[in-house]
Amino acid sequence: MDVVTARLRIAPELRMFLPVSRRQEWLEVTPDGTSTLGHHVESIGIPLTEVGPMTVNGRGVSPSYQPAAGDVVEVQPMPRPQQLPEEPRFLLDVHLGTLARRLRLLGIDAAYHNDRDDPALVEQANEERRVLLTQDRGLLRRRALWLGAYVRGSRPADQLRDLLERFSPPLRPWTRCTACNGRLEPVAKQEVASLLEAGTKRTYDAYGRCRECGQVYWHGAHSDRLEEIVQSARAWTNSTH
C-alpha cells in the first residue's frame, strides 16, 4: 500500500500543546498539496512561536514547506536563550499582571494593560516591537503578530523563571516603576516629604521617583520579599549563561 501520510516527530518540550489523546512522540498528517508544514503544526495545537528548527528527512525547512507523502519531519522547540535582534521588550496580556510587575521590578521593559483586547495588543506589539507574552494560543496564532511567546507555568515565580531562561534579558533591579513601567530616578527626601507618612520620613532617607507617573519608592517593609525575587532572578539568569 502506498504511503499517503507524513510523520511528525514532536519534541518532548512541545507535547504539552497537544490534546491529551494525541500527546505522543509521533503524529501523522495527510499532505493535501496546498497546506504548509506550519499549518499542519499549528493545526495539531502547537503555536509556531514555540517551534524552532524543523527538518524533513534530515534537511532543514521553513514553515512554508509543503509536506509530501512519506516525509519524516522533526519538530524541535525554540532554542533557549532565544536570540533577538535587540534587547527584548515585552507586552503582557490581561492575565499576566503579576508577572509584569515582577519584570519591572527587575528593570525589564514590560508594558501591561488590563483593558485591551487581542487586536489592540497585536497592534501595540507590532508598533513598539515588543514580544507579546500570553498563555492564549489563539492570540499567538494571529498572522499579523510579529513576535510572541507562550508563558509556561501557573505561578508567577515559575512564569518569571520561564521568561528569564527563554530570553535572558539584562537585569537592572529597582530601576523601573512597578505601577506604570516608567524609569525611576533618585529624588531628594525634601522633594517628596509632603507625600510621605510621618513614620516613613523618620525611618528612610533614600527615595526614588517615577519619571512618568510620579510614584515614590523606598526600601520599606516589603523589601525583603522583593529582594528574594531579585536574587532568585539573578540566579536563574546566571544559570543560563
N, CA, C and O of each residue as an XYZ file, in Angstrom:
964
protein
N       0.855     -1.202      0.000
C       0.000      0.000      0.000
C       0.883      1.242      0.000
O       1.854      1.314      0.752
N       0.548      2.223     -0.844
C       1.327      3.445     -0.913
C       1.180      4.253      0.372
O       0.110      4.294      0.980
N       2.283      4.898      0.775
C       2.247      5.778      1.940
C       1.565      7.081      1.546
O       1.947      7.702      0.554
N       0.562      7.502      2.309
C      -0.185      8.715      1.964
C      -0.073      9.792      3.042
O      -0.667     10.863      2.916
N       0.682      9.511      4.091
C       0.809     10.486      5.167
C       2.261     10.898      5.358
O       3.182     10.224      4.896
N       2.444     12.004      6.038
C       3.761     12.418      6.525
C       3.779     12.224      8.030
O       2.754     12.379      8.693
N       4.934     11.887      8.566
C       5.049     11.629     10.003
C       5.800     12.773     10.672
O       6.866     13.187     10.217
N       5.229     13.271     11.753
C       5.836     14.360     12.527
C       6.326     13.801     13.849
O       5.575     13.171     14.593
N       7.601     14.043     14.129
C       8.164     13.653     15.415
C       8.221     14.897     16.292
O       8.967     15.833     16.006
N       7.436     14.902     17.351
C       7.267     16.083     18.192
C       8.218     16.002     19.389
O       8.195     15.028     20.142
N       9.049     17.025     19.556
C       9.982     17.064     20.683
C       9.207     17.063     22.002
O       8.099     17.596     22.070
N       9.782     16.468     23.046
C       9.079     16.389     24.336
C       8.617     17.748     24.863
O       7.544     17.849     25.460
N       9.424     18.798     24.644
C       9.085     20.124     25.182
C       7.824     20.712     24.543
O       7.226     21.639     25.088
N       7.423     20.174     23.389
C       6.269     20.710     22.663
C       5.003     19.888     22.843
O       3.928     20.309     22.415
N       5.111     18.743     23.458
C       3.940     17.861     23.557
C       2.884     18.388     24.502
O       1.733     17.958     24.439
N       3.250     19.316     25.381
C       2.265     19.917     26.275
C       1.156     20.631     25.514
O       0.056     20.802     26.040
N       1.434     21.052     24.276
C       0.444     21.764     23.475
C      -0.523     20.825     22.768
O      -1.546     21.276     22.252
N      -0.228     19.559     22.732
C      -1.072     18.596     22.034
C      -2.267     18.203     22.890
O      -2.175     18.213     24.117
N      -3.401     17.854     22.255
C      -4.511     17.297     23.027
C      -4.038     16.054     23.780
O      -3.183     15.317     23.289
N      -4.588     15.825     24.960
C      -4.141     14.711     25.787
C      -4.191     13.400     25.014
O      -3.313     12.550     25.163
N      -5.209     13.240     24.200
C      -5.362     11.984     23.454
C      -4.304     11.795     22.375
O      -4.135     10.691     21.858
N      -3.579     12.881     22.026
C      -2.557     12.800     20.967
C      -1.174     13.179     21.493
O      -0.270     13.482     20.715
N      -1.018     13.162     22.791
C       0.243     13.602     23.394
C       1.265     12.472     23.295
O       1.519     11.756     24.263
N       1.841     12.328     22.106
C       2.766     11.243     21.823
C       3.900     11.737     20.944
O       3.856     12.857     20.434
N       4.908     10.909     20.767
C       6.105     11.320     20.022
C       5.828     11.481     18.534
O       6.282     12.446     17.919
N       5.092     10.550     17.955
C       4.864     10.550     16.512
C       3.403     10.849     16.202
O       2.496     10.278     16.807
N       3.192     11.749     15.253
C       1.857     12.039     14.747
C       1.884     11.993     13.231
O       2.915     12.256     12.611
N       0.755     11.662     12.641
C       0.657     11.619     11.188
C      -0.258     12.716     10.685
O      -1.293     13.007     11.286
N       0.136     13.322      9.577
C      -0.714     14.308      8.897
C      -0.826     13.902      7.444
O       0.038     13.212      6.904
N      -1.897     14.339      6.826
C      -2.135     13.973      5.428
C      -1.860     15.166      4.523
O      -2.630     16.127      4.532
N      -0.780     15.132      3.740
C      -0.488     16.232      2.822
C      -1.604     16.387      1.795
O      -2.143     15.403      1.289
N      -1.942     17.652      1.494
C      -3.008     17.908      0.523
C      -2.534     18.716     -0.677
O      -3.331     19.092     -1.536
N      -1.219     18.983     -0.731
C      -0.690     19.714     -1.875
C      -0.756     21.220     -1.747
O      -0.204     21.933     -2.586
N      -1.421     21.724     -0.714
C      -1.530     23.176     -0.534
C      -1.142     23.617      0.882
O      -0.564     24.691      1.048
N      -1.447     22.812      1.901
C      -1.170     23.205      3.285
C       0.323     23.146      3.581
O       1.014     22.213      3.172
N       0.811     24.161      4.301
C       2.226     24.221      4.640
C       2.500     23.403      5.902
O       1.588     22.995      6.621
N       3.786     23.183      6.137
C       4.190     22.492      7.362
C       3.769     23.310      8.580
O       3.323     22.749      9.581
N       3.908     24.621      8.500
C       3.483     25.477      9.600
C       2.009     25.306      9.903
O       1.617     25.266     11.069
N       1.183     25.204      8.865
C      -0.248     24.995      9.064
C      -0.513     23.671      9.760
O      -1.332     23.608     10.676
N       0.162     22.625      9.344
C      -0.039     21.318      9.954
C       0.365     21.336     11.428
O      -0.320     20.759     12.272
N       1.485     22.004     11.731
C       1.963     22.056     13.116
C       0.971     22.818     13.988
O       0.653     22.385     15.096
N       0.483     23.950     13.489
C      -0.488     24.710     14.271
C      -1.818     23.973     14.393
O      -2.497     24.093     15.413
N      -2.199     23.211     13.367
C      -3.483     22.510     13.398
C      -3.517     21.416     14.452
O      -4.593     21.012     14.893
N      -2.340     20.930     14.863
C      -2.324     19.930     15.934
C      -2.177     20.585     17.307
O      -2.147     19.895     18.326
N      -2.085     21.933     17.336
C      -2.138     22.648     18.597
C      -0.885     23.370     19.021
O      -0.878     23.990     20.084
N       0.181     23.320     18.236
C       1.447     23.928     18.648
C       1.611     25.299     17.994
O       1.683     25.375     16.767
N       1.672     26.386     18.771
C       1.908     27.708     18.163
C       3.307     27.761     17.533
O       4.274     27.270     18.114
N       3.400     28.351     16.362
C       4.695     28.424     15.684
C       5.696     29.277     16.453
O       6.902     29.143     16.246
N       5.218     30.153     17.335
C       6.132     30.948     18.153
C       6.987     30.063     19.058
O       8.044     30.487     19.525
N       6.532     28.838     19.306
C       7.242     27.924     20.207
C       8.114     26.929     19.471
O       8.806     26.127     20.099
N       8.090     26.969     18.138
C       8.790     25.982     17.314
C      10.124     26.541     16.838
O      10.206     27.680     16.379
N      11.161     25.729     16.952
C      12.483     26.090     16.463
C      12.784     25.404     15.150
O      11.959     25.432     14.237
N      13.947     24.788     15.034
C      14.327     24.147     13.769
C      13.384     22.991     13.414
O      12.957     22.226     14.279
N      13.076     22.889     12.126
C      12.314     21.757     11.603
C      13.091     21.149     10.444
O      13.623     21.867      9.598
N      13.150     19.857     10.411
C      13.857     19.156      9.339
C      12.931     18.133      8.699
O      12.075     17.553      9.365
N      13.109     17.921      7.419
C      12.367     16.907      6.673
C      13.375     15.961      6.049
O      14.180     16.349      5.203
N      13.311     14.713      6.485
C      14.261     13.710      6.003
C      15.702     14.187      6.193
O      16.571     13.920      5.363
N      15.943     14.907      7.313
C      17.278     15.371      7.654
C      17.657     16.720      7.093
O      18.750     17.211      7.374
N      16.787     17.338      6.306
C      17.097     18.627      5.663
C      16.270     19.733      6.314
O      15.061     19.587      6.496
N      16.935     20.852      6.668
C      16.233     21.955      7.295
C      15.225     22.594      6.353
O      15.522     22.823      5.181
N      14.034     22.881      6.865
C      12.987     23.513      6.063
C      12.338     24.625      6.874
O      12.486     24.685      8.095
N      11.623     25.498      6.190
C      10.896     26.591      6.832
C       9.443     26.178      7.010
O       9.007     25.174      6.446
N       8.683     26.953      7.800
C       7.263     26.639      7.972
C       6.465     26.665      6.675
O       5.386     26.076      6.609
N       6.969     27.334      5.644
C       6.242     27.408      4.370
C       6.407     26.148      3.518
O       5.766     26.026      2.474
N       7.245     25.221      3.942
C       7.432     23.962      3.195
C       6.112     23.190      3.140
O       5.371     23.130      4.122
N       5.834     22.601      1.975
C       4.636     21.782      1.821
C       5.013     20.313      1.932
O       5.704     19.788      1.059
N       4.576     19.643      2.986
C       4.943     18.234      3.178
C       4.424     17.352      2.053
O       3.407     17.638      1.421
N       5.155     16.275      1.830
C       4.760     15.276      0.844
C       4.578     13.941      1.547
O       5.121     13.720      2.629
N       3.817     13.060      0.929
C       3.608     11.730      1.488
C       4.946     11.038      1.695
O       5.805     11.059      0.814
N       5.119     10.432      2.845
C       6.357      9.727      3.146
C       7.395     10.556      3.864
O       8.403     10.014      4.320
N       7.176     11.883      3.982
C       8.134     12.738      4.700
C       8.204     12.343      6.177
O       7.212     11.938      6.783
N       9.403     12.477      6.726
C       9.608     12.320      8.160
C      10.086     13.670      8.687
O      11.183     14.120      8.355
N       9.267     14.307      9.501
C       9.508     15.676      9.942
C       9.897     15.687     11.414
O       9.207     15.103     12.249
N      11.003     16.353     11.728
C      11.417     16.569     13.113
C      11.004     17.991     13.515
O      11.408     18.959     12.871
N      10.208     18.115     14.571
C       9.743     19.416     15.043
C      10.383     19.679     16.402
O      10.047     19.023     17.388
N      11.306     20.641     16.452
C      12.066     20.949     17.658
C      11.554     22.240     18.313
O      10.957     23.075     17.634
N      11.778     22.414     19.615
C      11.356     23.650     20.284
C      12.279     24.815     19.947
O      13.384     24.627     19.439
N      11.805     26.013     20.239
C      12.632     27.206     20.077
C      13.860     27.093     20.986
O      13.710     26.842     22.182
N      15.057     27.271     20.451
C      16.269     27.187     21.291
C      16.251     28.251     22.386
O      15.699     29.338     22.215
N      16.864     27.910     23.503
C      16.991     28.841     24.621
C      18.449     29.094     24.938
O      19.227     28.140     24.923
N      18.877     30.328     25.227
C      18.048     31.525     25.131
C      17.729     31.886     23.684
O      18.565     31.725     22.795
N      16.521     32.373     23.462
C      16.089     32.756     22.120
C      16.797     34.038     21.708
O      16.820     35.015     22.457
N      17.369     34.026     20.527
C      18.124     35.186     20.058
C      17.201     36.201     19.395
O      16.423     35.854     18.507
N      17.290     37.456     19.830
C      16.524     38.552     19.243
C      17.490     39.596     18.697
O      18.626     39.690     19.162
N      17.049     40.382     17.714
C      17.956     41.384     17.121
C      18.328     42.507     18.066
O      19.312     43.208     17.830
N      17.559     42.696     19.137
C      17.850     43.766     20.093
C      17.373     43.333     21.467
O      16.716     42.302     21.607
N      17.704     44.126     22.485
C      17.294     43.791     23.848
C      15.775     43.633     23.908
O      15.042     44.494     23.423
N      15.302     42.534     24.502
C      13.862     42.269     24.463
C      13.045     43.273     25.263
O      13.419     43.683     26.361
N      11.919     43.653     24.676
C      10.904     44.463     25.340
C       9.608     43.677     25.252
O       9.339     43.036     24.235
N       8.809     43.717     26.295
C       7.656     42.825     26.366
C       6.341     43.592     26.480
O       6.295     44.734     26.936
N       5.277     42.920     26.050
C       3.906     43.356     26.258
C       3.146     42.150     26.773
O       3.146     41.098     26.134
N       2.494     42.289     27.924
C       1.820     41.163     28.557
C       0.318     41.303     28.451
O      -0.219     42.406     28.549
N      -0.365     40.176     28.249
C      -1.815     40.243     28.127
C      -2.460     40.414     29.498
O      -1.772     40.441     30.519
N      -3.773     40.529     29.512
C      -4.509     40.935     30.705
C      -4.350     39.971     31.878
O      -4.537     40.367     33.028
N      -4.010     38.719     31.606
C      -3.943     37.708     32.667
C      -2.571     37.626     33.348
O      -2.383     36.807     34.248
N      -1.623     38.452     32.937
C      -0.250     38.311     33.427
C       0.227     39.560     34.173
O       1.385     39.960     34.051
N      -0.663     40.162     34.935
C      -0.312     41.390     35.630
C       0.779     41.208     36.678
O       1.662     42.056     36.804
N       0.726     40.119     37.427
C       1.753     39.894     38.453
C       3.119     39.694     37.811
O       4.122     40.212     38.303
N       3.159     38.950     36.722
C       4.417     38.747     36.005
C       4.948     40.084     35.493
O       6.153     40.330     35.553
N       4.076     40.943     34.995
C       4.506     42.257     34.506
C       5.179     43.047     35.623
O       6.223     43.662     35.403
N       4.597     43.036     36.812
C       5.183     43.789     37.929
C       6.542     43.216     38.327
O       7.450     43.968     38.681
N       6.686     41.913     38.272
C       7.971     41.302     38.626
C       9.035     41.607     37.576
O      10.198     41.822     37.919
N       8.654     41.628     36.322
C       9.616     42.005     35.287
C      10.073     43.452     35.491
O      11.260     43.753     35.364
N       9.145     44.333     35.803
C       9.500     45.738     36.047
C      10.399     45.874     37.264
O      11.329     46.681     37.261
N      10.133     45.095     38.301
C      10.997     45.099     39.488
C      12.441     44.813     39.106
O      13.371     45.347     39.710
N      12.622     43.959     38.092
C      13.959     43.586     37.630
C      14.526     44.568     36.610
O      15.621     44.359     36.087
N      13.783     45.640     36.327
C      14.260     46.637     35.374
C      14.042     46.260     33.931
O      14.681     46.822     33.042
N      13.146     45.314     33.678
C      12.863     44.850     32.318
C      11.653     45.610     31.776
O      10.639     45.745     32.462
N      11.764     46.100     30.557
C      10.711     46.883     29.924
C       9.500     45.989     29.663
O       9.533     45.143     28.769
N       8.429     46.175     30.442
C       7.258     45.305     30.369
C       5.983     46.130     30.364
O       5.534     46.586     31.416
N       5.399     46.325     29.197
C       4.137     47.056     29.089
C       2.979     46.128     29.449
O       3.008     44.933     29.153
N       1.960     46.698     30.093
C       0.811     45.897     30.511
C      -0.415     46.793     30.644
O      -0.333     47.918     31.139
N      -1.554     46.268     30.191
C      -2.836     46.961     30.343
C      -3.868     45.902     30.736
O      -3.800     44.762     30.275
N      -4.807     46.274     31.572
C      -5.833     45.305     31.969
C      -7.143     45.500     31.224
O      -8.176     44.965     31.625
N      -7.101     46.273     30.133
C      -8.349     46.588     29.443
C      -8.222     46.562     27.912
O      -9.041     47.173     27.226
N      -7.220     45.871     27.367
C      -7.034     45.869     25.915
C      -7.403     44.513     25.329
O      -7.061     43.467     25.881
N      -8.109     44.549     24.196
C      -8.487     43.303     23.546
C      -7.354     42.797     22.661
O      -6.329     43.462     22.509
N      -7.542     41.625     22.082
C      -6.469     40.991     21.314
C      -5.974     41.838     20.144
O      -4.762     41.985     19.990
N      -6.858     42.408     19.304
C      -6.352     43.232     18.187
C      -5.501     44.409     18.661
O      -4.501     44.749     18.029
N      -5.900     45.032     19.778
C      -5.129     46.170     20.293
C      -3.767     45.723     20.794
O      -2.779     46.436     20.619
N      -3.701     44.549     21.415
C      -2.416     44.022     21.883
C      -1.484     43.753     20.708
O      -0.305     44.104     20.753
N      -2.008     43.136     19.665
C      -1.187     42.841     18.480
C      -0.689     44.138     17.855
O       0.470     44.233     17.450
N      -1.566     45.133     17.779
C      -1.181     46.416     17.192
C      -0.054     47.065     17.988
O       0.916     47.547     17.404
N      -0.172     47.083     19.314
C       0.879     47.696     20.131
C       2.182     46.912     20.030
O       3.253     47.502     19.896
N       2.096     45.581     20.094
C       3.309     44.756     19.990
C       4.045     45.038     18.683
O       5.272     45.145     18.664
N       3.302     45.157     17.610
C       3.924     45.404     16.304
C       4.513     46.808     16.220
O       5.631     46.985     15.737
N       3.770     47.800     16.686
C       4.228     49.191     16.581
C       5.470     49.437     17.427
O       6.376     50.160     17.012
N       5.514     48.832     18.620
C       6.618     49.091     19.544
C       7.660     47.981     19.543
O       8.611     48.018     20.323
N       7.485     47.003     18.675
C       8.416     45.866     18.544
C       8.625     45.185     19.892
O       9.752     44.953     20.330
N       7.514     44.878     20.527
C       7.539     44.159     21.794
C       7.161     42.696     21.568
O       6.353     42.381     20.694
N       7.748     41.820     22.357
C       7.357     40.418     22.325
C       6.070     40.284     23.131
O       6.036     40.626     24.313
N       5.019     39.789     22.499
C       3.738     39.632     23.182
C       3.749     38.346     24.000
O       3.918     37.256     23.453
N       3.568     38.477     25.308
C       3.576     37.338     26.219
C       2.151     36.975     26.598
O       1.369     37.843     26.985
N       1.807     35.691     26.488
C       0.445     35.260     26.748
C       0.408     33.762     26.974
O       1.357     33.045     26.660
N      -0.710     33.302     27.527
C      -0.991     31.877     27.596
C      -2.190     31.520     26.715
O      -2.788     30.451     26.841
N      -2.517     32.448     25.827
C      -3.611     32.277     24.875
C      -3.027     31.835     23.529
O      -2.443     32.643     22.807
N      -3.184     30.564     23.202
C      -2.598     30.051     21.956
C      -3.223     30.698     20.726
O      -2.553     30.900     19.713
N      -4.497     31.018     20.818
C      -5.156     31.671     19.695
C      -4.550     33.026     19.398
O      -4.423     33.410     18.236
N      -4.174     33.754     20.436
C      -3.536     35.052     20.245
C      -2.189     34.889     19.555
O      -1.834     35.695     18.696
N      -1.442     33.866     19.916
C      -0.132     33.628     19.304
C      -0.254     33.218     17.837
O       0.699     33.362     17.071
N      -1.409     32.712     17.448
C      -1.600     32.255     16.064
C      -2.054     33.371     15.136
O      -2.217     33.138     13.938
N      -2.260     34.561     15.649
C      -2.687     35.662     14.780
C      -1.593     35.995     13.772
O      -0.449     36.263     14.140
N      -1.958     35.975     12.519
C      -0.975     36.143     11.442
C      -0.296     37.497     11.487
O       0.856     37.629     11.074
N      -1.007     38.518     11.990
C      -0.439     39.869     11.977
C       0.644     40.057     13.027
O       1.422     41.006     12.929
N       0.721     39.186     14.030
C       1.648     39.371     15.145
C       3.089     39.130     14.712
O       3.404     38.093     14.127
N       3.967     40.100     15.003
C       5.354     39.974     14.547
C       6.134     38.978     15.401
O       6.965     38.235     14.878
N       5.874     38.953     16.725
C       6.594     38.019     17.582
C       5.857     37.862     18.907
O       5.432     38.845     19.515
N       5.712     36.626     19.341
C       5.064     36.350     20.616
C       5.727     35.169     21.290
O       6.606     34.524     20.719
N       5.298     34.893     22.514
C       5.844     33.768     23.259
C       4.797     33.260     24.245
O       4.102     34.041     24.895
N       4.701     31.953     24.340
C       3.806     31.329     25.312
C       4.513     31.288     26.662
O       5.663     30.860     26.757
N       3.817     31.738     27.706
C       4.377     31.758     29.052
C       4.003     30.458     29.756
O       2.822     30.154     29.930
N       5.001     29.706     30.152
C       4.753     28.426     30.819
C       4.672     28.633     32.331
O       5.376     29.466     32.903
N       3.804     27.859     32.951
C       3.677     27.904     34.401
C       2.405     28.602     34.845
O       1.908     29.497     34.161
N       1.876     28.191     35.996
C       0.672     28.818     36.554
C       1.015     29.788     37.681
O       0.237     30.699     37.965
N       2.165     29.608     38.326
C       2.575     30.505     39.408
C       3.481     31.605     38.849
O       4.287     31.342     37.958
N       3.358     32.829     39.360
C       4.210     33.925     38.868
C       5.699     33.606     38.934
O       6.445     33.996     38.035
N       6.152     32.904     39.978
C       7.577     32.577     40.090
C       8.009     31.663     38.946
O       9.087     31.847     38.380
N       7.176     30.682     38.601
C       7.504     29.774     37.504
C       7.467     30.506     36.169
O       8.301     30.266     35.295
N       6.496     31.397     36.018
C       6.401     32.174     34.782
C       7.632     33.061     34.598
O       8.168     33.174     33.496
N       8.068     33.685     35.686
C       9.238     34.558     35.610
C      10.471     33.756     35.233
O      11.251     34.174     34.378
N      10.647     32.627     35.855
C      11.812     31.803     35.534
C      11.783     31.370     34.065
O      12.814     31.383     33.392
N      10.615     30.993     33.576
C      10.480     30.587     32.183
C      10.911     31.711     31.246
O      11.630     31.475     30.276
N      10.469     32.941     31.540
C      10.811     34.072     30.671
C      12.300     34.397     30.721
O      12.910     34.685     29.691
N      12.883     34.351     31.912
C      14.306     34.661     32.038
C      15.157     33.607     31.343
O      16.167     33.937     30.722
N      14.762     32.354     31.442
C      15.523     31.298     30.784
C      15.359     31.358     29.267
O      16.282     31.017     28.527
N      14.192     31.789     28.808
C      13.957     31.831     27.363
C      14.661     33.002     26.687
O      15.258     32.837     25.623
N      14.594     34.186     27.297
C      15.101     35.382     26.628
C      16.371     35.951     27.245
O      17.046     36.759     26.606
N      16.714     35.557     28.458
C      17.920     36.010     29.139
C      18.107     37.527     29.039
O      19.171     37.986     28.623
N      17.082     38.320     29.417
C      17.230     39.780     29.316
C      18.165     40.312     30.392
O      18.282     39.705     31.457
N      18.832     41.431     30.139
C      19.655     42.059     31.181
C      18.787     42.480     32.365
O      17.669     42.964     32.187
N      19.308     42.293     33.561
C      18.571     42.675     34.768
C      19.124     43.978     35.323
O      20.334     44.141     35.479
N      18.219     44.903     35.617
C      18.587     46.189     36.233
C      17.597     46.466     37.365
O      16.766     47.367     37.255
N      17.683     45.701     38.443
C      16.680     45.800     39.509
C      16.533     47.209     40.071
O      17.482     47.990     40.130
N      15.294     47.499     40.481
C      14.963     48.750     41.166
C      15.142     49.984     40.276
O      15.426     51.070     40.782
N      14.980     49.831     38.972
C      15.136     50.980     38.078
C      13.854     51.329     37.336
O      13.822     52.316     36.602
N      12.779     50.529     37.515
C      11.511     50.811     36.846
C      10.360     50.859     37.845
O      10.384     50.207     38.889
N       9.381     51.629     37.500
C       8.163     51.731     38.295
C       7.328     50.479     38.086
O       6.978     50.147     36.953
N       7.007     49.785     39.163
C       6.207     48.566     39.024
C       4.753     48.886     38.689
O       4.006     48.004     38.264
N       4.350     50.128     38.876
C       2.969     50.514     38.578
C       2.760     50.856     37.108
O       1.746     50.473     36.526
N       3.712     51.578     36.493
C       3.469     52.047     35.117
C       4.580     51.712     34.138
O       4.428     51.967     32.944
N       5.690     51.149     34.597
C       6.820     50.772     33.740
C       7.760     51.935     33.430
O       8.722     51.761     32.681
N       7.500     53.117     33.991
C       8.402     54.236     33.772
C       9.725     54.039     34.490
O       9.849     53.168     35.351
N      10.699     54.840     34.139
C      12.021     54.736     34.770
C      12.056     55.520     36.077
O      11.447     56.582     36.205
N      12.785     54.970     37.041
C      12.939     55.638     38.331
C      14.202     56.484     38.334
O      15.190     56.147     37.681
N      14.161     57.589     39.076
C      15.327     58.434     39.261
C      15.435     58.803     40.742
O      14.417     58.960     41.415
N      16.658     58.941     41.250
C      16.811     59.340     42.662
C      16.158     60.687     42.903
O      16.149     61.550     42.025
N      15.613     60.863     44.092
C      14.970     62.124     44.419
C      15.310     62.467     45.868
O      15.353     61.589     46.730
N      15.547     63.731     46.121
C      15.878     64.175     47.475
C      14.664     64.022     48.396
O      13.520     64.227     47.990
N      14.945     63.665     49.616
C      13.880     63.426     50.594
C      12.965     64.645     50.743
O      11.746     64.508     50.837
N      13.559     65.820     50.764
C      12.752     67.012     50.979
C      11.788     67.279     49.823
O      10.763     67.934     50.005
N      12.120     66.768     48.629
C      11.247     66.979     47.480
C       9.962     66.178     47.558
O       8.947     66.561     46.975
N      10.003     65.051     48.286
C       8.827     64.178     48.349
C       8.264     64.093     49.763
O       7.350     63.309     50.019
N       8.797     64.886     50.674
C       8.412     64.790     52.084
C       6.906     64.955     52.284
O       6.322     64.307     53.153
N       6.280     65.811     51.490
C       4.844     66.058     51.654
C       3.993     64.859     51.258
O       2.809     64.798     51.589
N       4.593     63.908     50.552
C       3.859     62.729     50.096
C       4.021     61.543     51.034
O       3.409     60.497     50.817
N       4.833     61.689     52.071
C       5.197     60.562     52.921
C       4.479     60.603     54.264
O       4.179     61.665     54.809
N       4.217     59.405     54.772
C       3.712     59.299     56.140
C       4.840     59.658     57.128
O       6.022     59.537     56.807
N       4.454     60.091     58.311
C       5.451     60.531     59.292
C       6.431     59.409     59.634
O       7.629     59.661     59.763
N       5.947     58.185     59.783
C       6.813     57.057     60.115
C       7.811     56.758     59.014
O       8.954     56.391     59.286
N       7.384     56.913     57.783
C       8.286     56.682     56.648
C       9.388     57.729     56.625
O      10.553     57.398     56.409
N       9.034     58.975     56.844
C      10.031     60.055     56.843
C      11.078     59.850     57.945
O      12.260     60.140     57.759
N      10.619     59.347     59.091
C      11.566     59.127     60.186
C      12.512     57.961     59.912
O      13.655     57.961     60.369
N      12.030     56.965     59.162
C      12.756     55.697     59.040
C      13.667     55.633     57.825
O      14.702     54.969     57.866
N      13.300     56.310     56.751
C      14.037     56.135     55.491
C      14.544     57.472     54.960
O      13.918     58.516     55.137
N      15.707     57.402     54.299
C      16.311     58.620     53.753
C      16.498     58.571     52.237
O      16.589     59.621     51.600
N      16.559     57.373     51.645
C      16.809     57.239     50.206
C      15.500     56.951     49.475
O      14.754     56.046     49.849
N      15.231     57.733     48.427
C      13.974     57.603     47.697
C      14.219     57.658     46.193
O      15.210     58.213     45.719
N      13.280     57.062     45.463
C      13.268     57.164     44.014
C      11.883     57.585     43.574
O      10.900     57.342     44.274
N      11.805     58.222     42.403
C      10.507     58.671     41.892
C      10.400     58.333     40.412
O      11.366     58.476     39.662
N       9.216     57.882     39.998
C       8.981     57.542     38.600
C       8.886     58.810     37.765
O       8.178     59.753     38.119
N       9.605     58.819     36.659
C       9.582     59.978     35.769
C       8.229     60.147     35.101
O       7.869     61.257     34.707
N       7.469     59.055     34.966
C       6.211     59.099     34.224
C       5.016     59.427     35.120
O       4.274     60.370     34.849
N       4.831     58.645     36.189
C       3.615     58.800     36.999
C       3.855     59.473     38.340
O       2.896     59.810     39.034
N       5.123     59.679     38.728
C       5.427     60.356     39.969
C       5.397     59.486     41.213
O       5.606     59.987     42.318
N       5.143     58.194     41.056
C       5.128     57.290     42.202
C       6.480     57.326     42.924
O       7.535     57.304     42.290
N       6.431     57.381     44.264
C       7.640     57.453     45.077
C       7.943     56.074     45.657
O       7.041     55.366     46.105
N       9.229     55.700     45.643
C       9.650     54.382     46.124
C      10.735     54.527     47.183
O      11.527     55.469     47.166
N      10.747     53.561     48.110
C      11.824     53.438     49.089
C      11.873     51.989     49.544
O      10.903     51.250     49.372
N      12.989     51.579     50.120
C      13.130     50.210     50.604
C      12.432     50.095     51.950
O      13.000     50.408     52.997
N      11.195     49.641     51.896
C      10.370     49.594     53.084
C      10.080     48.194     53.574
O      10.912     47.293     53.468
N       8.876     48.024     54.117
C       8.515     46.776     54.793
C       8.519     45.573     53.870
O       8.742     44.450     54.321
N       8.275     45.791     52.571
C       8.188     44.667     51.636
C       9.513     44.392     50.929
O       9.577     43.533     50.049
N      10.553     45.101     51.297
C      11.802     44.994     50.552
C      12.429     43.607     50.620
O      13.002     43.143     49.634
N      12.329     42.940     51.764
C      12.940     41.621     51.887
C      12.317     40.638     50.902
O      13.025     39.869     50.253
N      10.980     40.667     50.791
C      10.313     39.759     49.853
C      10.681     40.090     48.414
O      10.912     39.189     47.607
N      10.736     41.363     48.094
C      11.106     41.765     46.743
C      12.562     41.421     46.449
O      12.891     41.015     45.335
N      13.425     41.580     47.429
C      14.831     41.249     47.241
C      14.995     39.747     46.976
O      15.880     39.345     46.221
N      14.160     38.932     47.585
C      14.200     37.491     47.309
C      13.887     37.214     45.843
O      14.516     36.361     45.216
N      12.915     37.935     45.304
C      12.576     37.776     43.881
C      13.767     38.170     43.016
O      14.096     37.485     42.048
N      14.409     39.277     43.372
C      15.563     39.751     42.598
C      16.701     38.740     42.651
O      17.291     38.428     41.617
N      17.019     38.225     43.827
C      18.122     37.282     43.948
C      17.834     35.973     43.216
O      18.726     35.400     42.592
N      16.599     35.502     43.292
C      16.233     34.292     42.545
C      16.383     34.521     41.045
O      16.883     33.656     40.327
N      15.951     35.683     40.578
C      16.056     36.001     39.154
C      17.512     36.033     38.712
O      17.845     35.527     37.640
N      18.375     36.617     39.517
C      19.799     36.660     39.172
C      20.376     35.249     39.091
O      21.185     34.958     38.209
N      19.967     34.379     40.002
C      20.461     33.004     39.997
C      19.995     32.276     38.747
O      20.774     31.548     38.132
N      18.735     32.461     38.361
C      18.216     31.791     37.174
C      18.922     32.297     35.926
O      19.277     31.515     35.045
N      19.124     33.618     35.853
C      19.770     34.194     34.678
C      21.219     33.713     34.568
O      21.675     33.378     33.475
N      21.937     33.675     35.676
C      23.330     33.212     35.652
C      23.425     31.764     35.217
O      24.405     31.368     34.588
N      22.418     30.970     35.546
C      22.472     29.546     35.205
C      22.298     29.292     33.718
O      22.618     28.205     33.238
N      21.786     30.294     32.966
C      21.604     30.119     31.530
C      22.822     30.578     30.745
O      22.885     30.364     29.535
N      23.785     31.198     31.401
C      24.968     31.711     30.699
C      26.118     30.708     30.763
O      27.195     30.969     30.226
